[in-house]
Amino acid sequence: MILTVTLNPAVDYTVTVDSPVEPDGVLRSSTEQYDPGGKGINVSKYLAELGVETLATGLVGGFLGRYIEDQLTRCKVPNDFVEMDVCTRLNTTILAPDAEYKLNQSGQGVKAETVRELVGKIREYDPQIVVVAGSLPPNLGPAAVDRIANAGSWETVVDVQGDLLTGVAAEYALCKPNRDELASATGMPVHTVEECAQAAAALHERGFDRVIASLDDDGALLASDDGVFHAESLDVDVVDTVGAGDGLLAGVLSTLARGQTDRIAIRVGVTVASRVVGVPGTTIPDMANVRTEATEIPLHVG
């Protein structure tokens, strides 16, 4: 089983407006939706749709926390969260004709005993893989991620900010930075795909078994002992980029969990991400035939 941990989840509020956003203007929305969000939660949503056994856990609180639990249960995404005494975040995305705007809340601090309860819950499920993904509450740092990684015999995957990647010290099976996080974690230039490949390889050499780097329109990279693989992006109509990196990670993990190669995994990851950006918010897209479509993606070996 792949268990995901979202320490700072959110309800994702996505609103579409028909006119540009301007100062002092009043906008009327044409559509709006609320989705249970946070990187780990998104990964579990996509894994469940891909037919992989998963469970979403983390810290939730207040009426927004209850909404996340209710919606995941309604969508048949297994979940078991720890209650905290502060309210879950609300993250807002505005889809306007001219651009996409985001306003993400930082979240609030959590008590040490709440984190201990979460670690105990993870141990109860004894998963094969634990994915720690997303931002952290303001009072938590790399030590909290290391604590989860060291709490059991599972392999740990981490998708956190680039500066946090430089602070973690436990053993990690995989990390998934985006382009900016890759630069922050390595201090290397990432302007071209070739530079990104060198930075991903350097991060792999630091001790991450695999590095998955999302590069937006340039596709994605996977660096491992077998080399560096670059899968080009698919030409699709982009509705909303929220959750694209989580889709990439879910696609890669779903493939590796089936015992398939890195070459196949990065292609499937890019294909899943292309499905995710075609729907608003973090709606779960149709994942039918993603493995067949993945075989068409050009792959470059570094």
matplotlib code that plots the C-alpha trace (Angstrom):
import matplotlib.pyplot as plt

x = [0.0, 1.1, 0.1, 0.3, 0.9, -0.4, 0.8, -0.8, -3.8, -6.3, -9.7, -8.9, -11.4, -11.4, -13.4, -13.7, -14.4, -15.2, -13.4, -9.8, -8.9, -8.4, -7.7, -10.8, -13.0, -15.9, -15.9, -18.8, -17.9, -19.3, -18.3, -16.8, -15.8, -14.3, -11.9, -10.0, -6.4, -2.9, -0.2, -0.4, -4.2, -4.0, -1.5, -3.9, -6.8, -5.0, -3.5, -7.0, -8.2, -5.2, -6.2, -3.4, -4.1, -3.6, -4.6, -4.6, -3.7, -2.4, -3.7, -7.2, -9.3, -12.5, -15.3, -12.9, -11.1, -14.5, -15.2, -12.0, -12.8, -16.4, -15.5, -12.7, -15.0, -17.7, -15.1, -14.1, -10.6, -9.6, -8.6, -7.9, -6.8, -5.7, -7.7, -5.9, -7.4, -7.0, -8.8, -7.6, -6.5, -8.4, -6.4, -8.0, -7.3, -8.9, -9.1, -9.4, -9.3, -5.8, -4.1, -4.3, -4.1, -3.4, -3.8, -2.6, -3.0, 0.1, -1.8, -1.3, 1.0, 0.2, 1.0, 3.8, 1.3, -0.7, 2.4, 3.1, -0.5, 0.0, 3.2, 1.4, -1.4, 1.1, 2.7, -0.7, -1.1, 2.5, 2.6, 5.2, 5.6, 5.0, 4.7, 5.2, 4.1, 3.2, 4.0, 4.5, 2.7, 4.7, 6.2, 7.4, 10.6, 12.8, 13.0, 9.3, 9.7, 12.8, 10.8, 8.1, 10.8, 12.6, 9.4, 9.1, 10.5, 8.7, 10.3, 9.7, 9.0, 9.2, 7.7, 8.5, 10.0, 13.5, 15.0, 13.5, 15.1, 18.5, 17.5, 16.2, 18.7, 16.9, 17.1, 14.6, 13.5, 12.4, 12.0, 9.9, 11.0, 9.7, 12.1, 12.4, 12.7, 15.4, 17.4, 16.8, 17.9, 21.1, 22.1, 22.6, 21.1, 18.0, 17.2, 17.5, 16.5, 20.2, 20.9, 17.8, 19.2, 22.5, 20.8, 18.6, 21.6, 23.4, 20.4, 20.4, 24.1, 23.3, 21.3, 17.9, 17.4, 15.3, 14.6, 11.5, 11.6, 8.6, 9.5, 6.1, 6.0, 9.4, 7.9, 9.7, 12.9, 13.7, 17.3, 18.3, 21.1, 19.9, 20.6, 18.6, 15.4, 13.5, 9.9, 8.5, 5.2, 2.0, 0.2, -3.1, -5.5, -4.6, -7.5, -5.8, -2.3, -3.2, -2.2, -0.1, 3.0, 1.0, -0.4, 3.2, 4.2, 1.1, 1.8, 5.4, 4.6, 1.7, 4.1, 7.0, 4.6, 3.8, 7.5, 8.0, 11.0, 12.0, 11.6, 7.9, 7.3, 8.3, 6.2, 3.1, 3.8, 3.7, 0.6, -1.3, -0.2, -1.6, -4.9, -4.9, -4.3, -7.2, -9.8, -10.4, -9.1, -8.1, -11.0, -10.1, -9.8, -10.5, -7.4, -8.5, -5.8, -3.0, -0.5, -1.3, -1.0, 2.3, 4.0, 3.7, 5.7, 9.2, 11.9, 15.5, 18.2, 21.0]
y = [0.0, 3.6, 5.8, 9.6, 12.1, 15.7, 17.7, 21.0, 20.1, 22.5, 22.8, 24.0, 26.7, 27.2, 30.0, 30.9, 34.5, 35.7, 39.1, 40.1, 40.7, 44.4, 46.6, 47.8, 45.8, 43.5, 40.1, 37.6, 34.0, 31.8, 28.5, 27.5, 24.3, 23.0, 20.1, 18.3, 19.3, 19.2, 17.3, 14.1, 14.0, 14.7, 11.8, 9.4, 10.6, 9.9, 6.6, 5.4, 6.2, 4.3, 1.2, 1.3, 0.6, 3.8, 5.7, 9.4, 10.7, 13.9, 16.7, 18.2, 20.5, 22.6, 22.6, 22.6, 19.5, 17.7, 18.7, 17.0, 13.8, 13.8, 14.4, 11.8, 9.2, 10.2, 9.7, 6.4, 7.5, 5.7, 8.1, 8.3, 11.7, 13.0, 15.9, 19.1, 22.0, 24.6, 25.0, 23.5, 26.0, 27.4, 27.8, 29.9, 29.7, 32.3, 31.2, 34.4, 34.9, 36.5, 34.5, 32.1, 33.6, 31.7, 32.7, 30.0, 30.3, 29.3, 27.3, 27.3, 25.7, 22.2, 20.7, 18.2, 15.6, 15.8, 15.0, 12.0, 10.8, 11.0, 8.9, 6.3, 6.1, 5.6, 2.7, 1.1, 0.7, -0.5, 0.6, -0.3, 3.3, 6.6, 9.8, 13.0, 15.8, 19.5, 22.5, 22.1, 24.0, 27.0, 25.4, 22.2, 21.7, 19.0, 17.1, 16.3, 14.8, 12.8, 11.6, 10.0, 8.5, 6.9, 5.7, 2.4, 0.0, 1.6, 3.4, 7.2, 9.5, 13.3, 16.2, 19.4, 22.8, 22.9, 24.4, 21.6, 19.0, 20.3, 19.9, 16.3, 13.7, 10.3, 7.8, 8.6, 6.5, 9.4, 13.1, 15.2, 18.8, 21.2, 23.3, 26.1, 23.6, 21.8, 25.0, 25.8, 22.3, 22.2, 25.8, 24.9, 26.6, 25.0, 27.2, 24.3, 20.7, 19.7, 21.9, 20.4, 16.9, 17.8, 19.2, 16.1, 13.8, 15.9, 15.6, 11.8, 11.6, 13.2, 10.1, 10.1, 6.8, 8.5, 12.2, 13.1, 16.7, 18.4, 20.9, 22.3, 22.6, 20.7, 17.5, 15.7, 14.1, 10.9, 10.5, 7.1, 4.6, 3.7, 7.2, 10.3, 10.0, 12.9, 12.5, 15.3, 16.9, 16.1, 18.7, 19.2, 22.0, 23.3, 24.2, 24.4, 23.5, 22.7, 19.1, 18.5, 17.6, 15.4, 13.6, 13.1, 11.6, 9.4, 8.1, 7.3, 5.6, 3.5, 2.2, 1.4, -0.3, -2.7, -3.5, -1.7, 0.3, 3.9, 4.4, 3.4, 5.2, 8.7, 8.3, 7.2, 10.1, 12.7, 11.1, 11.3, 14.9, 15.7, 14.4, 16.4, 19.8, 19.1, 19.5, 22.4, 22.3, 18.8, 17.0, 13.4, 13.0, 9.8, 7.7, 5.1, 4.0, 6.2, 3.4, 2.9, 6.7, 6.8, 4.6, 7.4, 9.9, 10.6, 9.6, 10.9, 9.2, 11.2]
z = [0.0, -0.7, 2.2, 1.7, 4.4, 4.0, 7.0, 5.8, 3.6, 2.2, 0.6, -3.0, -4.1, -7.9, -9.4, -13.1, -14.2, -17.6, -17.5, -16.6, -13.0, -12.5, -9.4, -7.6, -10.0, -8.9, -10.6, -10.9, -11.1, -13.9, -12.2, -8.8, -7.1, -3.9, -3.8, -1.0, -1.7, -0.6, -2.5, -0.6, -0.8, -4.5, -5.0, -3.2, -5.3, -8.5, -7.2, -6.3, -9.8, -11.3, -9.3, -6.7, -3.1, -1.1, 2.0, 2.7, 6.1, 7.7, 9.9, 9.5, 11.6, 11.7, 9.1, 6.2, 7.6, 7.9, 4.3, 3.1, 4.9, 3.7, 0.1, 0.0, 1.4, -1.1, -3.9, -2.5, -1.6, 1.6, 4.4, 8.1, 9.4, 12.7, 14.2, 15.1, 17.1, 14.3, 11.0, 7.8, 5.1, 2.1, -1.1, -3.9, -7.7, -10.0, -13.7, -15.7, -19.5, -19.3, -16.6, -13.6, -10.1, -6.9, -3.2, -0.8, 3.0, 5.1, 7.6, 11.4, 13.9, 15.3, 18.7, 19.2, 20.5, 17.3, 15.3, 17.6, 17.1, 13.3, 13.4, 15.5, 12.9, 10.1, 12.0, 12.5, 8.7, 8.1, 4.4, 1.9, 0.7, 2.6, 0.6, 2.6, 0.3, 0.4, 2.5, 6.2, 9.0, 10.1, 13.2, 11.5, 9.6, 8.0, 11.3, 11.2, 7.7, 8.9, 11.9, 9.6, 7.4, 10.3, 12.1, 10.2, 7.6, 4.7, 1.8, 2.0, -0.9, -0.3, -2.3, -0.4, -1.0, -2.3, 0.8, 2.9, 0.6, 1.6, 5.3, 5.4, 6.6, 6.5, 3.7, 0.9, -2.0, -4.2, -4.2, -6.7, -7.1, -9.7, -11.7, -9.1, -6.2, -8.2, -8.4, -4.7, -3.6, -5.7, -6.4, -10.0, -13.2, -14.6, -17.6, -20.1, -20.0, -20.1, -17.0, -15.3, -16.0, -14.5, -11.4, -11.0, -11.4, -8.7, -6.3, -7.0, -6.1, -2.7, -1.7, -3.2, -5.0, -7.7, -8.5, -10.5, -11.7, -13.3, -16.0, -17.1, -20.9, -21.1, -19.6, -16.8, -15.8, -13.9, -12.5, -11.0, -11.1, -14.6, -15.9, -16.6, -18.6, -20.2, -21.3, -23.4, -22.5, -24.4, -26.5, -24.5, -23.8, -20.3, -18.1, -14.7, -13.6, -10.0, -9.2, -12.3, -10.3, -8.0, -11.1, -12.3, -9.0, -8.8, -12.3, -11.6, -8.3, -9.8, -12.4, -10.1, -7.7, -10.6, -10.9, -14.2, -15.4, -14.9, -18.6, -18.5, -15.2, -16.3, -19.5, -17.5, -15.0, -17.8, -19.3, -15.9, -15.5, -18.9, -17.8, -14.6, -16.3, -18.6, -15.7, -13.3, -9.7, -8.5, -10.1, -10.6, -14.4, -16.4, -16.3, -18.9, -21.4, -19.8, -20.2, -23.8, -24.5, -22.5, -25.1, -27.6, -25.6, -27.0, -24.4, -24.3, -22.3, -20.8]

ax = plt.figure().add_subplot(projection="3d")
ax.plot(x, y, z, "-o")
ax.set_aspect("equal")
plt.show()
